[in-house]
Amino acid sequence: MQSLKVSQVCIVSSLGPGVDATLEALRTGRGGLKPCTFETVTLETHVGEVAGVDRAMLPEHLAAFECRNNRLANMALELDGFEVAVTDAVARHGAERIGVFLGTSTSGILTSEVAYRHRDPVTGALPPGYDFAATHSTGALAEFVSRRLGLSGPAFVVSSACATTAKVFANAVRMIEAGLCDAAVVGGADSLCLTTLYGFHSLELVSSRPCAPFDIDRDGVSLGEAAGFVLLERADRAPDAGAVTLLGVGESNDAYHMSSPHPEGVGARLAMERALSRANLSASEIDYINLHGTATPYGDAAEDRAIIEIFGTDTAVSSTKGYTGHTLGAAGVVEAIISVLCLKAGFMPGSPQTRTQDPRLQSRYLLANEDARMDRVMTNSFGFGGTNCSLIFGWAG
């Protein structure tokens, strides 16, 4: 696989705006999960809600895209020098040669939920100002970001549950290898909504406490919201010997069950094996793995089994969902960015709520941060329906 340079990243989550706030939280163990006070939700649970989304405004010329999901995406795009990096990339490649490959699972569904409350009492018609195409439609995100950044290359949105914004890295690789673009903005956003919170609650997957992946007393997920974007470029068009690069991607779909992973971790194992193969690496060459690790009893057990079968018990692993919550469609890019940041900063993040590892889980799970020189890291994203994706990042050769 052609390695791609990670030229720039930007991120916003419940840990705060930008990479500095994210790294500070990971370094100090400051999680972003708080008791849920979102909208009209009455569930006893903790969520990773991003501060300030309701007050954020879109640029005036993009006001038609007004919804929580696009506001969240816009907050990220304004951070970490991302716009400047994209402008520089346009000068190198041309706006038409930069693709936009994004993901979201629920998109602007909150807009539809609110509109439904205000439908006409006689006809049932939704309010006249409601615009499905610019808000609730998953495709709205790519249209918004392309216009926001002034890009005219190929653009589309992937919606593959919780693997969504990991899989877009694979889309970028394929599009660049096919010669359709020279660089790509990948990532996406997923925002809190009532459908998600009550839906996961109905499946009995939501914890009343901040989630604790791999803990002996883990009892479910904490939901969150986030947005993140990564600028990928062909290394030969933007050389940088000290850059982090995307080395490998692996995808699979075990199609075992609509909401549960294969108990033997078949799909997870296949995604990791394919990522290693595409990167031409052995398992022993991975220094750290950021797990999907949602803190559900079955999900953690299946991923642990797949890890043990490939990596054994020596490779350090952890889940950072105890910090951000499970950001659903945004989880892939959030955890990819966290993995890149930790690779650069030289530490492997622990798990803030996990106190006692479940003895049935055999992976070397990190309860606390460990300083380490790392060369290559893997991050996993596994979603409903058995859709799986693993990514490998490392230093440029």
JOTANOR-V828336 format. One record per residue. N is the residue number from 1. SS is DSSP state (hx for helix, st for strand, lp for the rest). PSI is psi in whole degrees, -180 to 180 (* if undefined). Layout:
BEGIN
N,SS,PSI
N,SS,PSI
END
This chain:
BEGIN
1,lp,138
2,lp,121
3,lp,145
4,st,134
5,st,134
6,st,98
7,st,-34
8,st,152
9,st,158
10,st,150
11,st,145
12,st,135
13,st,-172
14,lp,-10
15,lp,-15
16,st,177
17,st,124
18,lp,168
19,hx,-33
20,hx,-44
21,hx,-37
22,hx,-48
23,hx,-40
24,hx,-43
25,hx,-44
26,hx,-39
27,hx,-40
28,hx,-7
29,lp,21
30,lp,108
31,lp,165
32,lp,11
33,lp,132
34,st,160
35,st,139
36,lp,122
37,lp,21
38,lp,128
39,lp,-128
40,lp,15
41,lp,137
42,lp,24
43,lp,146
44,lp,92
45,lp,170
46,st,145
47,st,159
48,st,78
49,lp,136
50,lp,128
51,lp,139
52,lp,1
53,hx,-39
54,hx,-25
55,hx,-11
56,lp,143
57,lp,143
58,lp,156
59,lp,146
60,hx,-38
61,hx,-7
62,hx,21
63,hx,-24
64,hx,-20
65,hx,14
66,lp,114
67,lp,165
68,hx,-40
69,hx,-44
70,hx,-32
71,hx,-41
72,hx,-44
73,hx,-43
74,hx,-37
75,hx,-43
76,hx,-43
77,hx,-25
78,lp,-3
79,lp,162
80,lp,22
81,lp,22
82,hx,-43
83,hx,-40
84,hx,-42
85,hx,-40
86,hx,-41
87,hx,-42
88,hx,-39
89,hx,-37
90,hx,-40
91,hx,-33
92,hx,-42
93,hx,-28
94,lp,142
95,hx,-30
96,hx,-9
97,hx,10
98,st,117
99,st,160
100,st,107
101,st,105
102,st,168
103,st,150
104,lp,151
105,lp,-47
106,lp,-15
107,lp,-136
108,lp,41
109,hx,-27
110,hx,-35
111,hx,-41
112,hx,-37
113,hx,-44
114,hx,-41
115,hx,-37
116,hx,-32
117,hx,-24
118,lp,23
119,lp,158
120,lp,127
121,lp,-19
122,lp,-52
123,lp,-19
124,lp,2
125,lp,144
126,lp,159
127,lp,147
128,lp,-26
129,lp,-4
130,lp,131
131,lp,96
132,lp,-46
133,lp,-33
134,lp,-6
135,lp,-70
136,lp,-36
137,lp,133
138,lp,-32
139,lp,-17
140,hx,-32
141,hx,-45
142,hx,-39
143,hx,-44
144,hx,-50
145,hx,-40
146,hx,-47
147,hx,-40
148,hx,-37
149,hx,-2
150,lp,36
151,lp,145
152,lp,16
153,lp,-178
154,lp,140
155,st,136
156,st,169
157,st,136
158,st,138
159,lp,92
160,lp,52
161,hx,-137
162,hx,-3
163,hx,2
164,hx,-59
165,hx,6
166,hx,-42
167,hx,-26
168,hx,-24
169,hx,-40
170,hx,-39
171,hx,-43
172,hx,-43
173,hx,-48
174,hx,-42
175,hx,-38
176,hx,-42
177,hx,-29
178,lp,-6
179,lp,14
180,lp,-16
181,lp,166
182,lp,-12
183,st,167
184,st,142
185,st,118
186,st,162
187,st,-143
188,st,-166
189,st,148
190,st,129
191,lp,155
192,lp,147
193,lp,167
194,hx,-36
195,hx,-44
196,hx,-51
197,hx,-48
198,hx,-29
199,hx,-49
200,hx,-34
201,hx,-40
202,hx,-26
203,lp,1
204,lp,40
205,lp,-4
206,st,132
207,lp,149
208,lp,-13
209,lp,169
210,lp,134
211,lp,151
212,lp,81
213,lp,139
214,lp,3
215,st,151
216,lp,-26
217,lp,18
218,lp,143
219,lp,21
220,lp,-179
221,st,160
222,lp,125
223,st,152
224,st,-178
225,lp,155
226,st,167
227,st,145
228,st,150
229,st,148
230,st,133
231,st,115
232,st,139
233,st,149
234,st,127
235,lp,-31
236,lp,-16
237,lp,-14
238,lp,65
239,lp,141
240,lp,103
241,lp,-21
242,lp,14
243,lp,158
244,st,140
245,st,154
246,st,115
247,st,-32
248,st,149
249,st,144
250,st,134
251,st,152
252,st,168
253,st,111
254,lp,-16
255,lp,37
256,lp,-45
257,lp,153
258,lp,-34
259,lp,9
260,lp,142
261,lp,163
262,lp,129
263,lp,-22
264,lp,5
265,lp,31
266,hx,-51
267,hx,-40
268,hx,-46
269,hx,-43
270,hx,-41
271,hx,-44
272,hx,-42
273,hx,-40
274,hx,-37
275,hx,-44
276,hx,-41
277,hx,-45
278,hx,-32
279,hx,-6
280,lp,46
281,lp,156
282,lp,163
283,hx,-35
284,hx,-13
285,hx,2
286,lp,125
287,lp,-29
288,st,146
289,st,122
290,st,111
291,lp,160
292,lp,-47
293,lp,71
294,lp,-10
295,lp,17
296,lp,145
297,hx,-45
298,hx,-41
299,hx,-47
300,hx,-40
301,hx,-41
302,hx,-43
303,hx,-40
304,hx,-43
305,hx,-43
306,hx,-40
307,hx,-48
308,hx,-41
309,hx,-28
310,hx,-46
311,hx,-13
312,lp,-151
313,lp,10
314,lp,-30
315,lp,130
316,st,137
317,st,157
318,st,166
319,lp,134
320,lp,13
321,hx,-18
322,hx,-17
323,hx,-54
324,hx,-15
325,lp,173
326,st,108
327,lp,19
328,hx,-118
329,hx,-22
330,hx,-6
331,hx,-39
332,hx,-50
333,hx,-36
334,hx,-47
335,hx,-25
336,hx,-45
337,hx,-44
338,hx,-42
339,hx,-42
340,hx,-43
341,hx,-42
342,hx,-35
343,hx,-45
344,hx,-38
345,hx,-15
346,lp,40
347,st,153
348,st,125
349,lp,141
350,lp,-157
351,lp,112
352,lp,-33
353,lp,-13
354,lp,118
355,lp,-46
356,lp,116
357,st,137
358,lp,120
359,lp,-16
360,lp,-14
361,lp,124
362,lp,-8
363,lp,157
364,st,83
365,st,131
366,lp,119
367,lp,-26
368,lp,162
369,lp,147
370,st,125
371,st,137
372,lp,142
373,lp,119
374,lp,144
375,lp,-34
376,st,138
377,st,152
378,st,148
379,st,137
380,st,142
381,st,119
382,st,131
383,st,172
384,hx,150
385,hx,2
386,hx,22
387,st,126
388,st,146
389,st,136
390,st,140
391,st,147
392,st,129
393,st,148
394,st,176
395,st,146
396,lp,146
397,lp,*
END
